[in-house]
Amino acid sequence: MAINVDWFYERLRLVKIFAKDVDVEEVAVCLPLEPKTAVLIYELSKYTNVLPAKLDDYSTKPEAVKWLEDRGIRVLRKRDVVDTKYFLDCAAVLSRIASKRRDFINVVELTKTGEDYLRSMNVKVRAISVDSSVLKGIGENIHGTAFGLLDALSRLNIYLPDKKVAIVGFGRVGKGCARVLQKLGCKVSVKEVSKVKMLEAKYEGFDVIDDLKDADIIVTCTGAEGVIRSDELETLKNGAILLNLGAEREIIVDLDPVADYGLIKKYKVSEKEFFLVSDGYAANLAVGYGTPIEIMDRTFSAAILALNYLKKDFEGVIPLPKEIEERIATSLNLQP
């Protein structure tokens, strides 16, 4: 039995406060549709016209969809919402579709991957990157996503201490995952292409590797599609487990599985077996519930307030305004 979405509704205190302040006439929401997102959509729907769209099958929880349907909110296809004036987007999924049929996009983007896409588009954008903030960039990416990884790994029911774990990508998400797994007793190493990030990993005490042949568990955290492809799989350790934490499908396996365990598939190459979680899509959302409630409460609240900022006169991609972060931090009543 799944945890009732009402539990998440109970805990998302800030979203219920700040949704009242939304001041845009309509917004299309395309985020991983898990219980916390369902609560965000529902609260926004009380004050504006919300058109939710499913990001993908793996990050969509049926109980979240049903919870919304029970409240009169229908989840739509992405192509049915791209004409909406304002977007709340993940990995620029809506923005990329919209760029083919409109010449101006208003969007609050939650990910660094999406921010990069927006900067490369050939249409005009008025965009706010929530990922640029302390709330998202540090609070969620470094500290929160690592708990989503633990949620996913714990559901595999494997013992983690003493496992050799390779973190592919030492950005903010990779850094947080490496730190948490090391504290659990895993032997963590880092694979990176950036010399500077290699140095960062060294400073934090992690071994830097150039292959994945010794890893029991491989976690990709780059935000780039196809970081691991079929031609690299022959070097893997027999029995290795691969999972992705990035916004894109970072692991692509062009082979037929030899066994299907639902969200886990077993493959065989060069007489060695390996296991892929959720077909290379974000395992923290496909297998688990993703980032903890309290952290997403802050990220979503920032996104809500950023929607209003899109009504201002500017062009391009800008970071989340500091006054929004200050307002949310103040609402937490933090004491020295």
C-alpha positions, 0 to 999 in steps of 0.5 A, a space after each residue: 500500500 502506498 503512502 496516502 497523498 494526504 500525508 504530503 499535503 499535511 507536511 507541505 506547509 509553505 506551499 499552502 501559504 505562498 500559493 495564495 500569492 500567485 498572480 498569473 492567470 494560467 500556468 502549465 506545470 510539467 514536473 515529476 508528478 509525484 505526491 508533492 507535485 500533486 499538492 503543488 498543483 492542487 494548491 495553485 488550482 485554488 488561485 489560478 488556472 493550472 494545466 498539469 502535464 505528465 513529464 514521463 511515465 517513470 516519475 509519475 505516481 498513479 496515486 498522485 494522478 488519482 488524488 488530483 482526479 478526485 479533486 477535479 484536476 485532470 492531467 493532460 498531455 504536454 502538447 495540450 498545454 504548451 500554448 499556456 502563457 506561463 510554464 513551471 517546467 523541468 529540464 525545459 521539457 515544455 519550453 523545448 516543445 513550445 519553441 517549435 510553435 511560438 516565438 516567446 516563452 515565459 517560464 520558471 525552470 527548476 533544473 540546471 539542465 533546463 537552464 542550459 537548454 533555455 540559453 541555447 534556444 533560438 526564441 525569446 525567453 523570459 525565464 527564471 532559473 530556480 536552480 541558481 538559488 541557495 534553496 535549490 542549488 544547495 538545499 535541494 541539489 546537494 542535501 536533498 537529492 542525496 536522500 532521494 538516492 537513499 530512498 531508491 537504494 533502500 527499496 532495492 533492499 541491498 546492504 550498502 556499507 562496504 559497497 564500492 560506489 562510483 559517482 559519475 559527475 561531481 556537480 552539486 548532486 554528485 557531491 551530495 550523493 558521494 558525501 552521504 554514501 561515504 558516511 554510510 560506509 560505502 567506498 566511494 569514487 568519482 568519475 569526472 571529465 572536468 579537471 576542476 571537479 576532479 580536483 574538488 573530489 580529491 580535496 574531499 577525499 574521494 578517489 578519482 577514476 577513469 573507468 567503472 570496472 570495479 564498482 558494485 553500484 554506479 550512480 550518474 549525476 551529470 544532467 546530460 543524456 547518454 553518459 553511459 551507453 552500450 559500448 561502455 558496458 563490457 567493462 562493468 563488474 559482474 552484477 553491477 547495479 546502474 541508476 541515474 539521479 539526473 534530469 535526463 536519461 543518462 544511461 542508455 542500454 540498447 540491448 534486450 534484457 535477460 530478465 525483467 523485475 519491474 523497475 529493475 532489468 537484468 542484462 548480459 554482455 560479454 558473459 557478465 550481468 548487470 542491472 539497470 534501474 528504471 531504464 536509466 530515468 531518475 531512480 529517486 523518483 521512479 523507485 522512491 518519492 524523491 527529495 524530502 518533503 521539507 526541502 521541496 516545500 521550499 523549492 516549490 514555494 520559490 517557484 510559486 513566487 517566481 511565477 509572479 516575477 515573470 510579469 516584470 519587463 525583462 528578457 533572457 534567463 535570470 537567477 531566482 531573485 534574492 528577495 524571493 529567497 529571503 522571503 522564504 528563509 524568513 518564513 522558516 523562523 530560523 534562529 541563530 
